[in-house]
Amino acid sequence: MKIIKRRTIILMVVCICFGVFISYKLFVSPKKAKATWIVPNVSDISKKFITEDTLVKEIHQKQELITLEINMTEKVTLDNSWGNFEIFKKIQSINYFGTGTFVVDLSNLKPENITIDNKNKKVTVNIPSPSAKTVNLIEEKTEYQTPENGLLRFGEIKLTSEENMAILRNVKDRMMKKMSEADYVSQAQKSSEQTLKSLVQAIMKNQTSEDYDIEITFK
């Protein structure tokens, strides 16, 4: 009798535990496990970081055609010298690498911007001039030069995160300014013209076997 009673109690406990576990899975536990990761090379290895799901806030349709990319470098010299004495000199140079893109915005292209002259076999397309869109720094290619230290100065120049971010912003601004120079704008227009000519020619050949002269003009 005691054995039966003990088995009944054990069975009840198991059923309760199983029920609690199922209820937890259904109503309490998250649908999707969060990813836990540890930042390498941190001083406190007990710190963990939990990532949440990535949320998409807005989606914008773009009709921009990339017609030219420019690879650029920017040299920044850090001067942490103490006064003008050679023995207290501490200078270090950093080379930054980036890629700038020119795009043509086709979102406002309308039928009146395209003229087809079947008599003279000519197509004219009037589009906005290409513009400097973005500059992306390739941070993994950043080169830190050996510091030039005086006799009483040692090691590299340490930057705070705020100082590093300020330098990166300055480098991107200078690269964007470089892209606005006339030579690069002219190259972007030539590249855009060639790209769009090839695009329009491909479309025309799909419509007719006759050759059309393609002219690209910029607003």
Residue frames as a rotation matrix with the C-alpha (Angstrom) as fourth column:
MET 1
0.566 0.824 0.000 0.00
0.824 -0.566 0.000 0.00
0.000 0.000 -1.000 0.00
LYS 2
0.475 -0.504 -0.722 2.86
0.108 -0.780 0.616 2.34
-0.873 -0.371 -0.316 0.90
ILE 3
-0.576 -0.729 0.370 4.63
0.421 0.123 0.898 1.41
-0.700 0.674 0.236 -2.35
ILE 4
-0.113 0.642 0.759 1.52
0.982 -0.042 0.182 2.20
0.149 0.766 -0.626 -4.42
LYS 5
0.803 0.436 -0.407 1.07
0.532 -0.831 0.161 5.50
-0.268 -0.346 -0.899 -2.61
ARG 6
0.061 -0.881 -0.469 4.73
0.116 -0.461 0.880 6.42
-0.991 -0.108 0.074 -3.13
ARG 7
-0.652 -0.263 0.712 4.47
0.686 0.195 0.701 5.61
-0.323 0.945 0.053 -6.87
THR 8
0.344 0.865 0.365 1.31
0.930 -0.368 -0.005 7.70
0.131 0.341 -0.931 -7.11
ILE 9
0.700 -0.141 -0.700 3.06
0.241 -0.876 0.418 10.67
-0.672 -0.461 -0.580 -5.49
ILE 10
-0.392 -0.920 -0.005 6.08
0.214 -0.096 0.972 10.32
-0.895 0.380 0.234 -7.81
LEU 11
-0.414 0.320 0.852 3.78
0.909 0.183 0.374 10.10
-0.036 0.930 -0.366 -10.84
MET 12
0.690 0.715 -0.112 1.91
0.719 -0.695 -0.012 13.23
-0.086 -0.073 -0.994 -9.73
VAL 13
0.354 -0.653 -0.669 5.18
0.072 -0.694 0.716 15.14
-0.932 -0.302 -0.199 -9.25
VAL 14
-0.646 -0.602 0.468 6.41
0.465 0.176 0.868 14.09
-0.605 0.779 0.166 -12.70
CYS 15
-0.023 0.736 0.676 3.12
0.990 -0.077 0.117 15.15
0.138 0.672 -0.727 -14.31
ILE 16
0.793 0.301 -0.530 3.20
0.445 -0.880 0.165 18.53
-0.416 -0.367 -0.832 -12.56
CYS 17
-0.064 -0.917 -0.394 6.80
0.054 -0.397 0.916 19.15
-0.996 0.038 0.075 -13.62
PHE 18
-0.638 -0.115 0.761 6.02
0.710 0.294 0.640 18.12
-0.297 0.949 -0.106 -17.20
GLY 19
0.374 0.882 0.288 2.97
0.924 -0.380 -0.035 20.40
0.078 0.279 -0.957 -17.22
VAL 20
0.631 -0.227 -0.742 4.95
0.184 -0.885 0.427 23.34
-0.754 -0.406 -0.517 -15.89
PHE 21
-0.463 -0.882 0.086 7.64
0.224 -0.022 0.974 22.73
-0.858 0.470 0.208 -18.54
ILE 22
-0.398 0.401 0.825 5.10
0.917 0.156 0.367 22.61
0.018 0.903 -0.430 -21.38
SER 23
0.682 0.707 -0.186 3.32
0.719 -0.695 0.000 25.73
-0.129 -0.133 -0.983 -20.10
TYR 24
0.257 -0.692 -0.674 6.63
0.099 -0.675 0.731 27.58
-0.961 -0.255 -0.105 -19.89
LYS 25
-0.686 -0.553 0.472 7.51
0.466 0.163 0.869 26.64
-0.558 0.817 0.146 -23.47
LEU 26
-0.180 0.727 0.663 4.12
0.965 0.001 0.262 27.70
0.189 0.687 -0.702 -24.78
PHE 27
0.695 0.695 0.185 3.44
0.623 -0.710 0.327 30.89
0.359 -0.112 -0.927 -22.85
VAL 28
0.836 -0.380 -0.397 6.59
0.113 -0.587 0.802 32.18
-0.538 -0.715 -0.447 -21.19
SER 29
-0.084 -0.976 0.199 9.71
0.487 0.134 0.863 31.32
-0.869 0.169 0.464 -23.14
PRO 30
-0.069 0.012 -0.998 10.58
-0.629 -0.777 0.034 33.50
-0.775 0.629 0.061 -26.18
LYS 31
0.877 0.478 0.048 9.68
-0.228 0.501 -0.835 32.24
-0.423 0.721 0.549 -29.63
LYS 32
0.732 -0.681 0.019 13.24
0.209 0.199 -0.958 32.70
0.648 0.705 0.288 -30.85
ALA 33
0.546 -0.598 -0.587 16.41
0.790 0.135 0.598 32.37
-0.278 -0.790 0.546 -28.83
LYS 34
0.956 -0.281 -0.089 18.51
-0.292 -0.942 -0.164 35.51
-0.038 0.182 -0.983 -28.53
ALA 35
0.556 -0.821 -0.127 22.11
0.456 0.430 -0.779 35.34
0.695 0.375 0.614 -29.64
THR 36
0.942 -0.325 -0.081 24.65
-0.068 -0.422 0.904 35.82
-0.328 -0.846 -0.419 -26.86
TRP 37
0.580 -0.795 0.176 28.20
0.528 0.202 -0.825 36.79
0.620 0.572 0.537 -27.72
ILE 38
0.650 -0.493 -0.579 31.33
0.487 -0.315 0.814 38.00
-0.584 -0.811 0.035 -26.03
VAL 39
0.924 -0.372 -0.089 33.51
-0.338 -0.684 -0.647 40.77
0.180 0.628 -0.757 -27.39
PRO 40
0.605 -0.755 -0.251 37.03
0.714 0.655 -0.249 39.41
0.352 -0.028 0.935 -27.94
ASN 41
-0.332 -0.931 0.154 40.00
0.694 -0.352 -0.628 40.95
0.639 -0.102 0.763 -26.13
VAL 42
0.402 0.460 0.792 37.94
-0.269 -0.767 0.582 42.66
0.876 -0.447 -0.185 -23.45
SER 43
-0.583 -0.715 0.386 39.35
-0.541 -0.012 -0.841 42.95
0.606 -0.699 -0.380 -19.96
ASP 44
-0.484 0.508 0.712 36.21
-0.681 0.293 -0.671 41.61
-0.550 -0.810 0.204 -18.26
ILE 45
-0.906 0.061 -0.418 35.33
-0.282 0.650 0.706 38.28
0.314 0.758 -0.572 -19.91
SER 46
-0.722 0.688 -0.068 32.20
0.526 0.483 -0.700 37.98
-0.449 -0.541 -0.711 -17.77
LYS 47
-0.328 0.601 -0.729 30.49
-0.467 -0.774 -0.428 40.67
-0.821 0.200 0.534 -19.83
LYS 48
-0.626 0.232 0.744 28.08
0.663 0.661 0.352 39.30
-0.410 0.714 -0.568 -22.39
PHE 49
-0.699 0.397 -0.595 26.03
-0.534 -0.843 0.065 41.07
-0.476 0.363 0.801 -25.03
ILE 50
-0.398 0.672 0.624 22.59
0.540 0.722 -0.432 39.88
-0.741 0.165 -0.650 -26.11
THR 51
-0.976 0.036 -0.216 21.39
-0.196 -0.588 0.785 40.81
-0.099 0.808 0.581 -29.58
GLU 52
-0.128 0.989 0.079 17.73
-0.121 0.064 -0.991 41.41
-0.984 -0.137 0.112 -30.34
ASP 53
0.128 0.267 0.955 16.01
0.876 0.421 -0.235 40.79
-0.465 0.867 -0.179 -33.67
THR 54
-0.903 -0.403 -0.151 16.85
0.255 -0.783 0.568 43.28
-0.347 0.474 0.809 -36.42
LEU 55
0.104 0.991 -0.085 13.78
0.603 -0.131 -0.787 45.41
-0.791 0.030 -0.612 -37.15
VAL 56
-0.685 -0.228 0.692 13.18
0.717 -0.379 0.585 46.93
0.129 0.897 0.423 -40.57
LYS 57
-0.436 0.494 -0.752 11.68
0.327 -0.692 -0.644 50.39
-0.838 -0.527 0.140 -40.04
GLU 58
0.492 0.573 -0.656 11.29
-0.390 -0.528 -0.754 51.67
-0.778 0.627 -0.036 -43.60
ILE 59
-0.160 -0.488 0.858 11.97
0.709 0.548 0.444 50.53
-0.686 0.680 0.258 -47.15
HIS 60
0.301 0.191 -0.934 12.69
-0.353 -0.888 -0.295 53.14
-0.886 0.418 -0.200 -49.81
GLN 61
0.636 -0.043 0.770 12.69
0.662 0.543 -0.517 52.37
-0.396 0.839 0.374 -53.50
LYS 62
0.094 -0.699 -0.709 15.76
-0.223 -0.709 0.669 53.76
-0.970 0.095 -0.223 -55.25
GLN 63
0.831 0.094 0.549 16.35
0.504 0.293 -0.813 54.29
-0.237 0.952 0.196 -58.96
GLU 64
0.631 -0.710 -0.314 19.97
-0.625 -0.704 0.336 55.33
-0.460 -0.016 -0.888 -58.86
LEU 65
0.932 -0.361 0.027 22.53
0.279 0.669 -0.689 54.10
0.230 0.650 0.724 -61.36
ILE 66
0.527 -0.831 -0.176 26.14
-0.022 -0.220 0.975 53.90
-0.850 -0.510 -0.135 -60.13
THR 67
0.989 -0.104 0.108 28.27
0.106 -0.021 -0.994 55.07
0.106 0.994 -0.010 -63.04
LEU 68
0.236 -0.962 0.139 31.68
-0.153 -0.178 -0.972 55.69
0.960 0.209 -0.189 -61.47
GLU 69
0.942 -0.083 -0.325 33.70
0.335 0.247 0.909 54.55
0.005 -0.965 0.260 -58.46
ILE 70
0.412 -0.835 0.364 36.85
-0.347 -0.514 -0.785 56.28
0.842 0.197 -0.502 -57.24
ASN 71
0.590 -0.340 -0.732 39.43
0.748 0.571 0.338 54.74
0.303 -0.747 0.591 -54.90
MET 72
0.501 -0.348 0.792 41.00
-0.250 -0.935 -0.253 57.33
0.828 -0.071 -0.556 -52.63
THR 73
0.071 -0.511 -0.857 43.54
0.903 0.397 -0.162 57.61
0.423 -0.763 0.490 -49.83
GLU 74
0.651 0.110 0.751 43.84
-0.154 -0.950 0.273 60.25
0.744 -0.293 -0.601 -47.15
LYS 75
-0.185 -0.805 -0.564 46.87
0.661 0.323 -0.677 60.73
0.727 -0.499 0.472 -44.92
VAL 76
0.802 0.414 0.431 46.31
-0.080 -0.641 0.763 62.09
0.593 -0.646 -0.481 -41.42
THR 77
-0.271 -0.944 -0.190 49.25
0.303 0.104 -0.947 63.10
0.914 -0.315 0.258 -39.25
LEU 78
0.831 0.491 -0.262 48.80
0.362 -0.118 0.925 63.07
0.423 -0.863 -0.276 -35.47
ASP 79
-0.189 -0.895 0.403 51.09
0.095 -0.426 -0.900 65.41
0.977 -0.132 0.166 -33.53
ASN 80
0.850 0.438 -0.293 51.33
0.286 0.084 0.955 64.78
0.443 -0.895 -0.054 -29.81
SER 81
-0.141 -0.990 0.023 54.66
0.630 -0.108 -0.769 66.55
0.764 -0.093 0.639 -29.31
TRP 82
0.585 0.205 -0.784 55.42
0.775 -0.427 0.466 68.53
-0.240 -0.881 -0.409 -26.17
GLY 83
0.490 -0.381 -0.784 56.47
-0.151 -0.923 0.354 71.95
-0.858 -0.055 -0.510 -27.32
ASN 84
0.881 -0.202 -0.427 59.03
-0.457 -0.135 -0.879 72.40
0.120 0.970 -0.211 -30.07
PHE 85
0.011 -0.920 0.393 61.82
-0.895 0.167 0.415 70.36
-0.447 -0.356 -0.821 -28.49
GLU 86
-0.079 -0.131 -0.988 63.06
-0.804 0.594 -0.014 67.45
0.589 0.794 -0.152 -30.60
ILE 87
-0.926 -0.357 -0.127 63.43
-0.215 0.771 -0.600 65.14
0.312 -0.528 -0.790 -27.58
PHE 88
-0.613 0.771 0.176 59.70
-0.139 0.114 -0.984 65.55
-0.778 -0.627 0.037 -26.80
LYS 89
-0.482 0.411 -0.774 58.54
-0.876 -0.212 0.433 64.95
0.014 0.887 0.462 -30.38
LYS 90
-0.653 0.346 0.674 55.78
0.135 0.929 -0.346 62.40
-0.745 -0.135 -0.653 -30.96
ILE 91
-0.177 0.533 -0.827 54.27
-0.893 -0.440 -0.093 62.22
-0.413 0.723 0.554 -34.46
GLN 92
-0.634 0.038 0.772 52.41
0.185 0.977 0.104 59.40
-0.751 0.209 -0.627 -36.17
SER 93
-0.576 0.422 -0.700 50.77
-0.808 -0.424 0.410 59.20
-0.123 0.802 0.585 -39.61
ILE 94
-0.342 0.575 0.744 47.71
0.114 0.811 -0.574 57.14
-0.933 -0.112 -0.343 -40.55
ASN 95
-0.899 0.064 -0.434 46.70
-0.438 -0.171 0.883 56.27
-0.018 0.983 0.182 -44.13
TYR 96
-0.219 0.913 0.344 42.96
-0.163 0.314 -0.935 55.85
-0.962 -0.261 0.080 -44.70
PHE 97
-0.998 -0.053 0.033 41.45
0.017 0.271 0.962 54.18
-0.060 0.961 -0.270 -47.77
GLY 98
-0.266 0.962 -0.059 37.99
-0.071 -0.080 -0.994 54.78
-0.961 -0.260 0.089 -49.16
THR 99
-0.769 0.146 0.623 35.73
0.636 0.276 0.721 54.35
-0.066 0.950 -0.305 -52.18
GLY 100
-0.515 0.603 -0.608 33.54
-0.258 -0.786 -0.561 57.14
-0.817 -0.132 0.561 -53.51
THR 101
-0.494 0.432 0.754 30.61
0.794 0.578 0.189 56.60
-0.355 0.692 -0.629 -55.87
PHE 102
-0.806 0.356 -0.473 28.89
-0.490 -0.850 0.195 58.80
-0.333 0.389 0.859 -58.42
VAL 103
-0.527 0.704 0.475 25.27
0.631 0.699 -0.336 58.04
-0.569 0.123 -0.813 -59.25
VAL 104
-0.910 0.412 0.046 22.67
-0.244 -0.622 0.744 59.18
0.335 0.666 0.667 -61.75
ASP 105
-0.652 0.745 0.143 19.19
-0.051 0.145 -0.988 59.58
-0.757 -0.651 -0.057 -60.28
LEU 106
-0.950 0.310 -0.030 16.67
0.023 0.166 0.986 58.10
0.310 0.936 -0.165 -62.72
SER 107
-0.609 0.750 -0.256 13.64
0.667 0.311 -0.677 58.45
-0.428 -0.583 -0.691 -60.43
ASN 108
0.029 0.629 -0.777 12.42
-0.029 -0.777 -0.629 61.61
-0.999 0.041 -0.004 -62.22
LEU 109
-0.928 -0.364 -0.080 13.00
-0.109 0.061 0.992 60.32
-0.356 0.929 -0.097 -65.74
LYS 110
0.028 0.999 -0.043 9.81
-0.096 -0.040 -0.995 61.05
-0.995 0.032 0.095 -67.74
PRO 111
0.350 0.170 0.921 8.68
0.799 0.459 -0.388 60.41
-0.489 0.872 0.025 -71.35
GLU 112
0.993 0.076 0.087 9.43
0.110 -0.844 -0.524 64.04
0.034 0.531 -0.847 -72.27
ASN 113
0.423 -0.906 -0.002 13.07
-0.568 -0.267 0.778 63.46
-0.705 -0.328 -0.628 -71.32
ILE 114
-0.411 -0.516 0.752 13.43
0.249 0.729 0.637 60.93
-0.877 0.449 -0.171 -74.15
THR 115
0.336 0.463 -0.820 13.16
-0.668 -0.497 -0.554 61.99
-0.664 0.734 0.142 -77.79
ILE 116
-0.204 -0.329 0.922 13.10
0.380 0.841 0.385 59.40
-0.902 0.429 -0.047 -80.59
ASP 117
0.125 0.139 -0.982 13.70
-0.759 -0.624 -0.185 60.73
-0.639 0.769 0.027 -84.11
ASN 118
0.336 0.086 0.938 12.83
0.241 0.955 -0.174 57.82
-0.911 0.284 0.300 -86.39
LYS 119
0.998 0.058 0.010 13.54
0.027 -0.299 -0.954 59.86
-0.052 0.952 -0.300 -89.52
ASN 120
0.447 -0.893 0.059 17.14
-0.717 -0.397 -0.573 60.63
0.535 0.214 -0.818 -88.59
LYS 121
0.559 -0.171 -0.812 17.54
0.316 0.949 0.017 57.46
0.767 -0.266 0.584 -86.55
LYS 122
-0.567 -0.740 0.361 18.46
-0.011 -0.432 -0.902 59.31
0.824 -0.515 0.237 -83.36
VAL 123
0.498 0.653 -0.571 17.55
0.619 0.193 0.761 58.95
0.607 -0.733 -0.307 -79.68
THR 124
-0.400 -0.571 0.717 18.18
-0.137 -0.736 -0.663 61.79
0.906 -0.363 0.216 -77.24
VAL 125
0.385 0.451 -0.805 17.99
0.730 0.385 0.565 61.22
0.564 -0.805 -0.181 -73.48
ASN 126
-0.117 -0.348 0.930 18.12
-0.286 -0.885 -0.367 64.15
0.951 -0.309 0.004 -71.07
ILE 127
0.486 0.202 -0.850 19.01
0.620 0.606 0.498 63.12
0.616 -0.770 0.169 -67.53
PRO 128
0.975 -0.175 0.137 20.29
-0.221 -0.684 0.695 64.76
-0.028 -0.708 -0.705 -64.31
SER 129
0.221 -0.970 -0.100 24.04
-0.628 -0.063 -0.776 65.17
0.747 0.234 -0.623 -64.02
PRO 130
0.305 -0.182 -0.935 25.81
0.527 0.850 0.007 62.51
0.793 -0.495 0.355 -61.96
SER 131
0.503 -0.094 0.859 26.41
-0.624 -0.728 0.285 63.47
0.599 -0.679 -0.425 -58.35
ALA 132
-0.641 -0.744 -0.190 28.80
-0.296 0.468 -0.832 62.31
0.708 -0.477 -0.520 -55.64
LYS 133
0.362 0.908 -0.213 26.67
-0.225 0.307 0.925 60.01
0.905 -0.287 0.315 -53.51
THR 134
0.990 0.013 0.138 28.68
-0.136 0.292 0.947 58.29
-0.028 -0.956 0.291 -50.79
VAL 135
0.006 -0.995 -0.103 32.14
-0.706 0.068 -0.705 57.68
0.708 0.077 -0.702 -49.45
ASN 136
0.964 0.262 -0.052 32.78
-0.165 0.738 0.655 54.35
0.210 -0.622 0.754 -47.74
LEU 137
0.145 -0.949 0.280 35.96
-0.985 -0.166 -0.050 53.92
0.094 -0.269 -0.959 -45.72
ILE 138
0.598 -0.088 -0.797 37.70
-0.064 0.985 -0.158 50.54
0.799 0.146 0.583 -45.93
GLU 139
0.679 -0.269 0.683 38.75
-0.724 -0.397 0.563 50.45
0.120 -0.877 -0.465 -42.29
GLU 140
0.851 -0.364 0.379 40.49
0.163 0.869 0.467 47.08
-0.499 -0.335 0.799 -42.50
LYS 141
0.514 -0.685 0.517 43.00
0.759 0.082 -0.646 48.60
0.400 0.724 0.562 -44.93
THR 142
0.934 -0.131 0.333 43.93
-0.238 -0.922 0.305 51.48
0.267 -0.364 -0.892 -42.60
GLU 143
0.321 -0.914 -0.250 47.72
0.640 0.404 -0.654 51.75
0.698 0.049 0.714 -42.26
TYR 144
0.995 -0.080 -0.060 49.33
0.001 -0.589 0.808 53.02
-0.099 -0.804 -0.586 -39.05
GLN 145
0.475 -0.877 0.065 52.84
-0.030 -0.090 -0.996 54.28
0.879 0.471 -0.069 -39.67
THR 146
0.101 -0.556 -0.825 55.66
0.926 0.355 -0.126 53.84
0.363 -0.751 0.551 -37.16
PRO 147
0.931 0.304 -0.201 55.65
0.361 -0.844 0.397 56.80
-0.048 -0.442 -0.896 -34.73
GLU 148
0.070 -0.895 0.440 58.45
0.395 -0.380 -0.836 59.36
0.916 0.232 0.327 -34.89
ASN 149
0.889 0.290 -0.354 59.39
0.406 -0.146 0.902 59.71
0.210 -0.946 -0.248 -31.22
GLY 150
0.388 -0.761 0.520 61.94
-0.608 -0.636 -0.476 61.92
0.693 -0.131 -0.709 -29.54
LEU 151
-0.543 -0.744 -0.388 64.37
-0.184 0.557 -0.810 60.50
0.819 -0.369 -0.439 -27.00
LEU 152
-0.965 0.155 0.214 61.94
-0.212 0.025 -0.977 61.01
-0.157 -0.988 0.008 -24.11
ARG 153
-0.005 0.995 -0.099 58.73
-0.939 -0.039 -0.342 59.86
-0.345 0.092 0.934 -25.86
PHE 154
-0.922 -0.311 0.232 57.65
-0.261 0.940 0.221 56.25
-0.287 0.143 -0.947 -26.34
GLY 155
-0.502 0.735 0.455 54.89
0.502 0.676 -0.539 54.13
-0.704 -0.042 -0.709 -27.89
GLU 156
-0.610 0.401 0.683 52.07
0.670 -0.199 0.715 54.97
0.423 0.894 -0.148 -30.29
ILE 157
-0.886 0.401 0.232 49.57
-0.451 -0.861 -0.235 57.79
0.106 -0.313 0.944 -30.00
LYS 158
-0.748 0.661 -0.063 46.40
0.647 0.704 -0.293 56.49
-0.149 -0.260 -0.954 -28.37
LEU 159
-0.794 0.561 0.235 43.06
-0.342 -0.731 0.590 57.85
0.502 0.388 0.772 -29.56
THR 160
-0.645 0.702 0.303 39.78
-0.205 0.223 -0.953 57.83
-0.737 -0.676 0.000 -27.68
SER 161
-0.379 0.585 0.717 36.69
0.833 0.553 -0.010 56.53
-0.402 0.594 -0.697 -29.50
GLU 162
0.642 0.631 -0.435 35.41
0.421 -0.764 -0.488 60.12
-0.640 0.130 -0.757 -29.80
GLU 163
0.043 -0.725 -0.687 38.70
-0.510 -0.608 0.609 61.29
-0.859 0.324 -0.396 -31.33
ASN 164
-0.782 -0.335 0.525 38.72
0.185 0.680 0.710 58.36
-0.595 0.652 -0.470 -33.76
MET 165
0.075 0.902 0.425 35.14
0.898 0.125 -0.423 59.07
-0.434 0.413 -0.800 -34.86
ALA 166
0.623 0.114 -0.774 35.99
-0.022 -0.986 -0.163 62.76
-0.782 0.119 -0.612 -35.37
ILE 167
-0.436 -0.854 -0.283 38.96
-0.438 -0.073 0.896 61.83
-0.786 0.515 -0.342 -37.58
LEU 168
-0.642 0.241 0.728 36.86
0.605 0.743 0.287 59.40
-0.471 0.625 -0.623 -39.64
ARG 169
0.500 0.861 -0.089 34.21
0.660 -0.446 -0.604 62.08
-0.560 0.244 -0.792 -40.21
ASN 170
0.368 -0.447 -0.815 36.89
-0.391 -0.870 0.300 64.54
-0.844 0.208 -0.495 -41.27
VAL 171
-0.704 -0.665 0.248 38.46
-0.114 0.451 0.885 62.01
-0.701 0.595 -0.393 -43.67
LYS 172
-0.263 0.699 0.665 35.10
0.872 0.467 -0.147 61.24
-0.413 0.541 -0.732 -45.29
ASP 173
0.676 0.508 -0.534 34.33
0.301 -0.851 -0.430 64.96
-0.673 0.130 -0.728 -45.64
ARG 174
-0.037 -0.789 -0.613 37.70
-0.530 -0.505 0.682 65.59
-0.847 0.350 -0.399 -47.30
MET 175
-0.784 -0.208 0.585 37.21
0.288 0.713 0.639 62.66
-0.550 0.670 -0.499 -49.70
MET 176
0.196 0.932 0.306 33.73
0.868 -0.019 -0.496 63.90
-0.456 0.363 -0.813 -50.60
LYS 177
0.584 -0.073 -0.808 35.16
-0.160 -0.987 -0.027 67.39
-0.796 0.145 -0.588 -51.22
LYS 178
-0.533 -0.846 -0.032 37.82
-0.280 0.140 0.950 65.82
-0.799 0.515 -0.311 -53.46
MET 179
-0.477 0.420 0.772 35.11
0.740 0.666 0.095 64.15
-0.474 0.617 -0.629 -55.53
SER 180
0.577 0.775 -0.258 33.49
0.545 -0.601 -0.585 67.54
-0.608 0.196 -0.769 -56.19
GLU 181
-0.251 -0.746 -0.617 36.55
-0.163 -0.596 0.786 68.77
-0.954 0.298 0.028 -58.11
ALA 182
0.312 0.478 -0.821 35.97
-0.805 -0.326 -0.496 69.49
-0.504 0.816 0.283 -61.79
ASP 183
-0.537 -0.603 -0.589 38.22
-0.827 0.515 0.227 66.69
0.166 0.609 -0.775 -63.08
TYR 184
-0.954 0.169 0.250 36.31
0.057 0.915 -0.398 63.99
-0.296 -0.366 -0.883 -61.22
VAL 185
-0.028 0.982 -0.188 32.90
-0.169 -0.190 -0.967 65.45
-0.985 0.004 0.171 -62.10
SER 186
0.080 -0.023 -0.997 33.97
-0.975 -0.209 -0.073 65.44
-0.206 0.978 -0.040 -65.77
GLN 187
-0.869 -0.430 -0.246 35.06
-0.465 0.879 0.103 61.79
0.172 0.204 -0.964 -65.49
ALA 188
-0.657 0.693 0.298 31.72
0.135 0.497 -0.857 60.93
-0.742 -0.523 -0.420 -63.88
GLN 189
0.213 0.752 -0.624 29.82
-0.576 -0.420 -0.702 62.58
-0.789 0.508 0.344 -66.76
LYS 190
-0.258 -0.390 -0.884 31.84
-0.952 0.258 0.164 60.70
0.164 0.884 -0.437 -69.39
SER 191
-0.991 -0.120 0.063 31.35
-0.132 0.960 -0.247 57.40
-0.031 -0.253 -0.967 -67.58
SER 192
-0.342 0.938 0.063 27.62
-0.012 0.063 -0.998 58.09
-0.940 -0.342 -0.010 -67.13
GLU 193
0.148 0.360 -0.921 27.28
-0.881 -0.376 -0.288 58.95
-0.450 0.854 0.262 -70.81
GLN 194
-0.606 -0.465 -0.646 28.96
-0.719 0.667 0.194 55.71
0.341 0.582 -0.738 -71.89
THR 195
-0.934 0.264 0.238 26.95
0.056 0.771 -0.635 53.60
-0.352 -0.580 -0.735 -69.45
LEU 196
-0.090 0.981 -0.174 23.61
-0.156 -0.187 -0.970 55.08
-0.984 -0.060 0.170 -70.50
LYS 197
-0.069 0.002 -0.998 24.47
-0.986 -0.153 0.068 54.90
-0.153 0.988 0.012 -74.21
SER 198
-0.893 -0.315 -0.320 25.14
-0.361 0.927 0.097 51.19
0.266 0.202 -0.942 -73.86
LEU 199
-0.721 0.673 0.166 21.91
0.177 0.411 -0.894 50.75
-0.670 -0.616 -0.415 -71.93
VAL 200
0.126 0.798 -0.589 19.75
-0.506 -0.459 -0.730 52.61
-0.853 0.390 0.346 -74.46
GLN 201
-0.329 -0.316 -0.890 21.45
-0.940 0.198 0.278 50.87
0.088 0.928 -0.362 -77.42
ALA 202
-0.997 -0.031 0.065 20.67
-0.043 0.982 -0.184 47.49
-0.058 -0.187 -0.981 -75.89
ILE 203
-0.305 0.952 -0.021 17.01
0.113 0.014 -0.994 48.51
-0.946 -0.306 -0.112 -75.50
MET 204
0.143 0.349 -0.926 16.79
-0.804 -0.505 -0.315 49.81
-0.577 0.789 0.208 -79.09
LYS 205
-0.671 -0.466 -0.576 18.37
-0.720 0.594 0.359 46.68
0.175 0.656 -0.734 -80.56
ASN 206
-0.865 0.427 0.263 15.73
0.229 0.803 -0.551 44.66
-0.446 -0.417 -0.792 -78.78
GLN 207
0.052 0.946 -0.321 13.05
0.044 -0.323 -0.945 46.75
-0.998 0.035 -0.059 -80.52
THR 208
0.914 0.218 -0.343 14.49
-0.297 -0.218 -0.930 47.25
-0.278 0.951 -0.134 -84.02
SER 209
0.524 -0.742 0.418 17.28
0.768 0.623 0.144 45.96
-0.368 0.246 0.897 -86.23
GLU 210
0.569 -0.287 0.770 18.15
0.423 -0.701 -0.574 49.48
0.705 0.653 -0.277 -87.42
ASP 211
-0.294 -0.783 -0.548 21.03
0.940 -0.132 -0.315 51.41
0.174 -0.608 0.775 -85.87
TYR 212
0.789 0.538 0.298 20.18
0.433 -0.830 0.351 54.56
0.436 -0.148 -0.888 -83.94
ASP 213
-0.365 -0.860 0.357 22.58
0.283 -0.468 -0.837 57.28
0.887 -0.204 0.414 -82.86
ILE 214
0.483 0.495 -0.722 22.31
0.808 0.066 0.585 57.74
0.337 -0.866 -0.369 -79.07
GLU 215
-0.321 -0.532 0.784 22.88
0.106 -0.843 -0.528 61.17
0.941 -0.087 0.327 -77.53
ILE 216
0.219 0.319 -0.922 22.98
0.944 0.169 0.283 61.70
0.246 -0.933 -0.264 -73.76
THR 217
-0.224 -0.244 0.943 22.55
0.046 -0.970 -0.240 65.22
0.973 -0.010 0.229 -72.41
PHE 218
-0.470 -0.043 -0.881 22.67
0.857 0.217 -0.468 66.36
0.211 -0.975 -0.065 -68.78
LYS 219
0.610 0.749 0.257 20.35
0.600 -0.649 0.468 68.79
0.518 -0.131 -0.846 -67.05
